[in-house]
Amino acid sequence: MLNSDKLINLRQTYLSPSMSLSYNEPLNIVKGKGQFLYELNGKKYLDCVNNIQHVGHCHPKVVEASYKQSKILNTNTRYLNSLIIEYAKELTDTLPEGLDVCFFTNSGSEANDLALRIARYITQSKETIILEDAYHGNLTSLIEISPYKYNGKGGDGPPKFVHTIPRPDNFRGKYRGNNTGDKYANEVKKIVKKIQNDRNTFPVFFVEPLMGCAGQLIFPNGFLKQAFDIVRKAGGVCIADEIQIGFGRVGSHFWGFESEEVIPDIVTMGKSMGNGHPLSAVITTKEIADSFNNGMEYFNSFGGNPVSCSVGKAVLSVIKTEGLQENAKVSGAYLFKKLSDLKSKHKLIGDVRGRGLFIGIELIKGDDLSPATVEANQIINKMKDIGILLSTDGPDQNVIKIKPPMVFTIENANHLFESIDKLIELL
Ligand code: PMP
């Protein structure tokens, strides 16, 4: 196998320079198992960031499901096949009643693009409301609704039909402290009114119910519920992007939106859905699916093929049989408590937030809460050196993201928080 220096050189020759590598000294990972990754030299890493490998790297039941079905048949959705029906039923059984019609796609971006198309078709409106710092995918249609990209390097702002609500962040956002939910919801009201006055049309509200790339953000109480009510009263459609947060990660519920006590009109899911296999979906109501059925066929070469459905079924089965949602709840609550306790010890830790195994540590400097971006980068690189993988995110890259495979244990949590504690002390 090639060493890191050779691989970096070859990447520069053969891969797009727009693709990045993690860490100051990139890792040459050759093996994964459970919540661990292994480098070429045999060094073992505790993976606290790979949410896609939801039930653990290379889970034998998921690998077996893929291999077994690949040997039998892999076609497309134009043939009758029981696997797709079984999988659609199992998936929709995890969702509130009414959300029971599936479209299968291959990536989170593809699912979000389709959801956007459905919502814009049924409202006959392009006016889309999004949250500041949101990320919804890498397609042209989604860069347009992703401030994380269009406000970042190389971005050129939103189109006129995209309306941004200030990031609902009671720690460093426009409105701070307790009871800010109403104030952020009022921002939604203002935009909805503007859409009605200026364009005389309906809003499409695209939202991640707990925000990942925006810095592991949990909304102020009541914000999302009020925002959904406002949009619905105006005849609009609410889409929940569950691509980073779904499938039991939040512990208390299977879906992130449930923990915010809302029910979307359209849900998108991906990433963890196939444990690394490219599998995603859009799920909506029969009424919306029927309205969208205007004669134009929806065909997808790969989406919903028998191998993908076998993999997806295996992932759902492992989540259930291994009690992974419950594990996310218990291990996540334990880690959250331990990290929260560190807040009083280290001034650098401004905020610890999260649900289940979706946790963020926001690092700040001084009383003006300025972002400790350099320190966050130092910490994740030093943690990597001692065998723990984390990443940073948020508009200022000062939030340490924790979203490990769901097999993460209390022992892993102890290892993680003890290491962060020691490292911050030495900074
Ligand atoms: N939505 C959210 C919330 C995401 O986090 C991502 C990926 N980071 C996407 C959409 C896009 O998914 P994909 O990379 O599978 O296209």
Residues whose N, C-alpha, C, O or C-beta is under 5 A from the ligand:
A	BS01	PMP	S107 G108 S109 E110 Y135 H136 G137 E208 G212 D241 I243 Q244 G270
